[in-house]
Amino acid sequence: MKIDKRTVDKIAGMPDDRLWKMILALGASKGIDLSSIRVSSAELDKIRTAMTQMTDEDIVRAMEILDACKDK
């Protein structure tokens, strides 16, 4: 999945349940199982805020970090 600023902003605009499903799917695509984690609406709001403040460089770095975690 190609992730860019436009995609991140679109994902951040999703309702809580869809946002969390997208986060779970992204984690799963990188071999990270987040299914046992529970987040509140307030925590999702914080994630959403962080997402909207990301720059293109932040997104590239985040994807590098996820890729590095894939084999662990």
Summary of the structure (lengths in Angstrom):
residues: 72
radius of gyration: 11.9
end to end distance: 20.3
largest distance: 31.0
contacts: 159
relative contact order: 0.18
helix: 67%
strand: 0%
